[in-house]
Amino acid sequence: MGATTSSTGRILVVDDQAANLRVVGTLLSRQGFEVVTASGGEEALRLLDDQAAPDLVLLDMMMPGMDGFDVLAAMRGRGITQVPVVFVTAAHDRDLLLRAFDAGVVDYVTKPFLPEELLARVNAHIGLKLTRDRLERVAREREELVNLVAHDLKNPISSVLFASQLLRDGLCKPERVPRYLRMIHDSATDALDYIRHYLESQAAGRRAKTADGERADLGETLQWLAQRYEVQLEAHGIQLQVLPPAIPAAVAISPRVLRQVAENLVTNAMKYAPDTELLLAARAGAPGYWRLIVADRGPGIPPERERELFKPFVRLHEASDGRSNGLGLALARRIVANAGGQLWYEPRRHGGARFIVELPEAPAAEEPAG
């Protein structure tokens, strides 16, 4: 038998003959495949229910009880439609084979089979399946990146729009004009920084994540949030209270990324809790962790919907600006998790919402060499 290039992939082999299972399993295992065997249709379906989906199913067409057609129909009924199925059969009936292809089989191997033929067909279909999986994964990652960029650009662009409309309509006091111009400049700079960061991340072939040694000062983050959003909060009738940490506190995350997360929480409060108050605070959390807290006195989240809070594209309240896509909290939680922390919601006593970002404390900064 000629040498075959070693492949990887997980294959479910279904046959009512133990000898066939042993021969096929040994042949495929020697080629580097992970092999799972089932001696009948019922056992195959239990394995499909209990384990991760395989990359290929080699399915005996003629078996007592559930034959290959019954197993294939049950797989489709369970929503298992992306796993290629190859029939292994002693039948040479043309109508039967056409029926198999109509049922969704991608190929067939006749018994007795040549090992080279079986391996060639398995390699071809495993290769197609794994290539399709990679393409789907790349497409999902690209979609996630587009969603992330679009959402993160929304906050600075909204700030630019807010300040520019006030200036255009002459609705601000003359002494505040420099402040609004600075808001426009800083927000536009942030937007360009976000774009540059994502382009650099893609050019480097990696997804954005916290790098070793990055640290964000919680006190500086709260001060930045207050300066950036004080005017907008005031326009929404929200009274801001800031409680910085009692001692210097730094967490292991990029300052830019922490600002993005906190901005999502602050802008949510502006949309859903106007004419109330907003608390921005930093406190010690679990040992080795610090917390950034954003708490409002709005309507809070109905208890029956709290489980949906961090799901993508779910809006638990109708946004008044018409621009919310329900992505902010889901993205924020993912970003915090990537940094080794947690983001969760708690109902606030006497009404309102409290969001808590808990992140690991950053190691002490190294002193520069003298």
C-alpha positions as CSV (number, residue, x, y, z in Angstrom):
1,M,0.0,0.0,0.0
2,G,1.4,3.4,-1.0
3,A,2.2,6.0,1.6
4,T,-0.6,8.5,2.4
5,T,-0.1,12.0,3.8
6,S,-1.1,12.1,7.4
7,S,-4.2,14.1,8.1
8,T,-6.1,15.3,11.2
9,G,-9.7,15.2,11.9
10,R,-12.3,13.3,13.9
11,I,-14.3,10.5,12.2
12,L,-17.3,8.5,13.5
13,V,-17.4,5.0,12.0
14,V,-20.8,3.2,12.2
15,D,-21.0,-0.5,11.3
16,D,-22.8,-3.4,12.8
17,Q,-19.9,-5.7,12.1
18,A,-17.2,-5.6,14.8
19,A,-14.5,-6.8,12.3
20,N,-15.3,-3.9,10.0
21,L,-15.1,-1.4,12.8
22,R,-11.7,-2.8,13.8
23,V,-10.2,-2.8,10.3
24,V,-11.5,0.7,9.4
25,G,-10.6,2.1,12.8
26,T,-7.1,0.8,12.7
27,L,-6.5,2.0,9.1
28,L,-7.7,5.6,9.9
29,S,-6.0,5.8,13.3
30,R,-2.6,5.0,11.6
31,Q,-3.2,8.0,9.3
32,G,-3.5,10.3,12.3
33,F,-7.3,10.5,12.5
34,E,-9.2,10.5,15.8
35,V,-11.6,7.6,15.4
36,V,-14.9,7.0,17.3
37,T,-16.9,3.8,16.5
38,A,-20.5,2.8,16.9
39,S,-22.0,-0.7,16.3
40,G,-25.4,0.6,15.3
41,G,-27.6,3.6,14.5
42,E,-28.9,4.1,18.0
43,E,-25.3,4.1,19.5
44,A,-24.2,6.5,16.7
45,L,-27.0,9.0,17.6
46,R,-26.1,8.8,21.3
47,L,-22.5,9.7,20.5
48,L,-23.6,12.5,18.3
49,D,-25.8,13.9,21.1
50,D,-23.2,13.5,23.8
51,Q,-19.9,14.5,22.0
52,A,-18.6,17.2,19.8
53,A,-19.7,16.8,16.2
54,P,-17.2,14.8,14.1
55,D,-15.6,16.0,10.9
56,L,-16.8,13.0,8.9
57,V,-19.2,10.1,9.4
58,L,-18.5,6.7,7.6
59,L,-21.9,5.1,7.8
60,D,-22.8,1.6,6.8
61,M,-25.8,1.7,4.6
62,M,-27.3,-1.7,5.4
63,M,-27.7,-2.4,9.2
64,P,-30.3,-4.2,11.2
65,G,-32.7,-1.9,13.1
66,M,-31.8,1.6,11.9
67,D,-30.1,1.5,8.5
68,G,-27.9,4.2,7.1
69,F,-30.9,6.1,5.7
70,D,-32.6,6.1,9.1
71,V,-29.5,7.4,10.8
72,L,-29.0,10.1,8.2
73,A,-32.6,11.3,8.6
74,A,-32.3,11.3,12.4
75,M,-29.1,13.4,12.1
76,R,-30.8,15.9,9.9
77,G,-33.7,16.0,12.3
78,R,-31.3,16.9,15.1
79,G,-29.9,19.8,13.0
80,I,-26.6,18.0,12.2
81,T,-26.3,19.2,8.6
82,Q,-22.7,20.4,8.3
83,V,-21.1,17.0,8.9
84,P,-20.3,15.2,5.7
85,V,-21.5,11.6,5.5
86,V,-20.0,8.8,3.4
87,F,-21.9,5.6,2.9
88,V,-20.0,2.3,3.1
89,T,-22.1,-0.3,1.3
90,A,-22.0,-3.6,-0.5
91,A,-24.9,-2.5,-2.7
92,H,-24.3,-1.6,-6.3
93,D,-27.9,-0.8,-7.1
94,R,-27.9,2.5,-9.1
95,D,-31.3,3.6,-7.8
96,L,-30.3,3.0,-4.2
97,L,-27.1,5.0,-4.6
98,L,-29.1,7.9,-6.2
99,R,-31.4,7.7,-3.2
100,A,-28.4,8.0,-1.0
101,F,-27.2,11.2,-2.7
102,D,-30.7,12.6,-2.6
103,A,-30.7,12.0,1.2
104,G,-27.6,14.1,1.6
105,V,-24.7,11.7,1.4
106,V,-21.6,13.3,-0.1
107,D,-19.9,10.1,-1.3
108,Y,-19.9,6.3,-1.0
109,V,-17.4,3.5,-0.8
110,T,-18.3,-0.1,-1.9
111,K,-17.4,-3.2,0.0
112,P,-15.0,-4.9,-0.1
113,F,-13.0,-1.6,-0.4
114,L,-9.4,-0.9,-1.3
115,P,-7.6,0.8,1.6
116,E,-6.1,3.4,-0.8
117,E,-9.5,4.2,-2.1
118,L,-11.1,4.6,1.3
119,L,-8.2,6.8,2.5
120,A,-8.3,9.0,-0.7
121,R,-12.0,9.7,-0.2
122,V,-11.7,10.3,3.5
123,N,-8.8,12.7,3.0
124,A,-10.7,14.6,0.3
125,H,-13.8,15.1,2.4
126,I,-12.0,15.8,5.6
127,G,-9.9,18.4,3.8
128,L,-13.0,20.1,2.4
129,K,-14.7,20.0,5.8
130,L,-11.7,21.5,7.7
131,T,-11.2,24.1,5.0
132,R,-14.8,25.1,5.2
133,D,-14.5,25.3,9.0
134,R,-11.5,27.6,8.7
135,L,-13.2,29.9,6.2
136,E,-16.3,30.1,8.5
137,R,-14.1,30.9,11.5
138,V,-12.3,33.6,9.5
139,A,-15.6,35.0,8.4
140,R,-16.9,35.1,12.0
141,E,-13.7,36.8,13.2
142,R,-14.0,39.4,10.4
143,E,-17.7,40.0,11.3
144,E,-16.7,40.4,15.0
145,L,-14.0,42.9,14.1
146,V,-16.4,44.9,12.0
147,N,-18.9,44.9,14.8
148,L,-16.2,45.9,17.3
149,V,-14.9,48.8,15.2
150,A,-18.3,50.1,14.4
151,H,-19.4,50.0,18.0
152,D,-16.3,51.6,19.4
153,L,-16.4,54.4,16.9
154,K,-20.0,55.2,17.8
155,N,-19.1,56.8,21.2
156,P,-16.5,59.3,19.9
157,I,-18.5,60.1,16.8
158,S,-21.6,60.7,19.0
159,S,-19.5,63.1,21.1
160,V,-18.4,65.0,18.0
161,L,-22.0,65.2,16.8
162,F,-23.2,66.4,20.2
163,A,-20.7,69.2,20.5
164,S,-20.8,70.2,16.8
165,Q,-24.6,70.5,16.9
166,L,-24.5,72.8,19.9
167,L,-21.9,75.0,18.2
168,R,-23.8,75.0,15.0
169,D,-27.1,76.0,16.6
170,G,-25.6,78.6,18.9
171,L,-26.9,76.8,22.0
172,C,-23.8,77.1,24.2
173,K,-22.4,80.0,26.2
174,P,-19.4,81.7,24.6
175,E,-17.1,80.7,27.5
176,R,-17.9,77.1,26.8
177,V,-17.0,77.2,23.1
178,P,-13.3,76.2,23.7
179,R,-14.5,73.2,25.8
180,Y,-16.8,72.0,23.0
181,L,-14.0,72.4,20.4
182,R,-11.7,70.4,22.6
183,M,-14.3,67.7,22.9
184,I,-14.6,67.5,19.1
185,H,-10.8,67.4,18.7
186,D,-10.3,64.7,21.4
187,S,-13.2,62.5,20.2
188,A,-11.9,62.6,16.6
189,T,-8.5,61.7,17.8
190,D,-9.8,58.8,19.8
191,A,-11.7,57.6,16.7
192,L,-8.6,57.7,14.6
193,D,-6.6,55.9,17.4
194,Y,-9.2,53.1,17.4
195,I,-9.0,52.7,13.6
196,R,-5.2,52.7,13.7
197,H,-5.2,50.1,16.6
198,Y,-7.5,47.7,14.7
199,L,-5.5,48.1,11.5
200,E,-2.3,47.4,13.3
201,S,-3.8,44.4,15.0
202,Q,-5.0,42.9,11.7
203,A,-1.6,43.6,10.0
204,A,0.1,41.7,12.8
205,G,-2.3,38.8,12.3
206,R,-3.8,38.8,15.8
207,R,-6.9,39.9,17.5
208,A,-6.8,42.8,19.9
209,K,-6.0,41.7,23.4
210,T,-4.3,43.0,26.5
211,A,-0.5,42.9,26.2
212,D,1.8,42.0,29.0
213,G,2.8,44.9,31.1
214,E,-0.1,47.2,30.2
215,R,-1.6,49.0,33.1
216,A,-4.5,51.5,33.5
217,D,-4.7,53.9,36.4
218,L,-8.3,53.8,37.8
219,G,-8.1,57.3,39.2
220,E,-7.0,58.7,35.8
221,T,-9.7,56.7,34.1
222,L,-12.4,58.2,36.3
223,Q,-11.1,61.7,35.7
224,W,-11.0,61.1,32.0
225,L,-14.6,59.9,32.0
226,A,-15.7,62.9,34.0
227,Q,-14.0,65.4,31.7
228,R,-15.2,63.7,28.5
229,Y,-18.8,63.2,29.5
230,E,-19.6,65.9,32.1
231,V,-21.2,68.2,29.5
232,Q,-23.2,65.4,27.9
233,L,-24.4,64.1,31.2
234,E,-25.5,67.6,32.2
235,A,-27.4,67.9,28.9
236,H,-29.3,64.6,29.8
237,G,-30.1,66.0,33.3
238,I,-27.7,63.5,35.0
239,Q,-25.8,64.6,38.1
240,L,-22.4,63.1,38.2
241,Q,-20.6,61.8,41.3
242,V,-17.0,60.6,41.1
243,L,-15.4,58.5,43.9
244,P,-11.7,57.9,43.0
245,P,-9.8,55.1,44.8
246,A,-8.5,55.9,48.3
247,I,-5.0,54.8,47.2
248,P,-3.3,54.7,43.8
249,A,-4.8,51.8,41.9
250,A,-3.7,50.3,38.6
251,V,-5.2,47.3,36.8
252,A,-3.7,45.0,34.1
253,I,-5.4,46.3,31.0
254,S,-4.7,48.9,28.3
255,P,-5.9,52.4,29.4
256,R,-7.5,52.8,26.0
257,V,-9.4,49.5,26.3
258,L,-10.6,50.3,29.8
259,R,-11.9,53.6,28.7
260,Q,-13.8,51.9,25.9
261,V,-15.5,49.5,28.3
262,A,-16.3,52.3,30.8
263,E,-17.6,54.5,28.0
264,N,-20.1,51.8,27.0
265,L,-21.5,51.8,30.5
266,V,-21.6,55.6,30.8
267,T,-23.4,56.1,27.5
268,N,-25.9,53.4,28.4
269,A,-26.7,55.4,31.5
270,M,-27.2,58.5,29.4
271,K,-29.6,56.6,27.1
272,Y,-31.6,54.7,29.7
273,A,-31.3,56.7,33.0
274,P,-31.7,60.4,32.1
275,D,-32.7,63.0,34.7
276,T,-31.2,60.9,37.5
277,E,-27.7,60.6,39.0
278,L,-24.6,58.6,37.9
279,L,-21.9,57.3,40.2
280,L,-18.4,56.5,38.9
281,A,-16.3,54.8,41.6
282,A,-13.2,52.7,42.1
283,R,-12.9,50.3,45.0
284,A,-10.9,47.3,46.1
285,G,-12.4,44.0,45.0
286,A,-11.4,40.4,45.7
287,P,-7.8,40.0,46.8
288,G,-5.6,41.1,44.0
289,Y,-8.4,42.8,42.1
290,W,-9.8,46.3,41.7
291,R,-13.3,47.3,40.7
292,L,-14.6,50.1,38.5
293,I,-18.3,50.8,39.3
294,V,-20.8,52.6,37.1
295,A,-24.2,53.0,38.9
296,D,-27.3,54.9,38.0
297,R,-30.8,55.6,39.4
298,G,-32.7,54.6,36.2
299,P,-35.3,51.9,35.8
300,G,-32.7,49.1,36.2
301,I,-33.2,45.7,34.5
302,P,-36.3,43.6,35.0
303,P,-35.3,40.5,36.9
304,E,-36.8,38.2,34.3
305,R,-34.5,39.7,31.6
306,E,-31.2,39.9,33.5
307,R,-30.1,36.6,31.9
308,E,-30.3,38.3,28.4
309,L,-28.3,41.3,29.5
310,F,-25.0,40.3,28.0
311,K,-26.3,38.6,24.8
312,P,-25.3,40.3,21.5
313,F,-27.9,42.3,19.7
314,V,-30.3,42.2,22.6
315,R,-31.8,45.5,23.8
316,L,-33.7,45.4,27.0
317,H,-34.9,49.0,26.7
318,E,-35.7,50.9,23.6
319,A,-32.9,53.5,23.0
320,S,-34.0,57.0,22.5
321,D,-31.2,57.8,20.0
322,G,-32.1,55.1,17.6
323,R,-28.5,54.1,17.2
324,S,-28.1,51.3,19.8
325,N,-27.5,47.8,18.4
326,G,-27.3,45.9,21.6
327,L,-23.6,45.0,21.2
328,G,-22.0,47.2,23.9
329,L,-22.4,45.0,26.9
330,A,-21.6,41.8,25.1
331,L,-18.4,43.3,23.7
332,A,-17.5,44.9,27.0
333,R,-17.8,41.6,28.9
334,R,-15.7,39.8,26.3
335,I,-13.0,42.4,26.5
336,V,-12.9,42.3,30.3
337,A,-12.7,38.5,30.2
338,N,-9.8,38.6,27.8
339,A,-8.0,40.7,30.3
340,G,-8.6,38.1,33.1
341,G,-11.5,40.0,34.7
342,Q,-15.3,40.0,35.1
343,L,-18.1,42.3,34.2
344,W,-21.5,41.8,35.9
345,Y,-24.7,43.6,36.7
346,E,-26.4,44.1,40.1
347,P,-29.7,45.8,40.8
348,R,-29.0,48.9,42.9
349,R,-30.6,49.3,46.3
350,H,-33.5,51.8,46.2
351,G,-33.6,51.4,42.4
352,G,-31.2,51.7,39.5
353,A,-28.5,49.7,37.8
354,R,-24.9,48.9,39.0
355,F,-22.3,47.5,36.6
356,I,-19.1,46.3,38.1
357,V,-15.8,45.8,36.2
358,E,-13.4,43.7,38.2
359,L,-9.8,43.5,36.9
360,P,-6.6,42.0,38.2
361,E,-4.3,44.5,39.9
362,A,-1.3,45.4,37.7
363,P,2.1,44.5,39.0
364,A,4.1,47.4,40.5
365,A,5.8,49.5,37.7
366,E,9.5,48.9,37.4
367,E,11.7,51.7,38.4
368,P,13.8,53.0,35.5
369,A,17.4,52.0,35.6
370,G,19.6,54.7,37.1
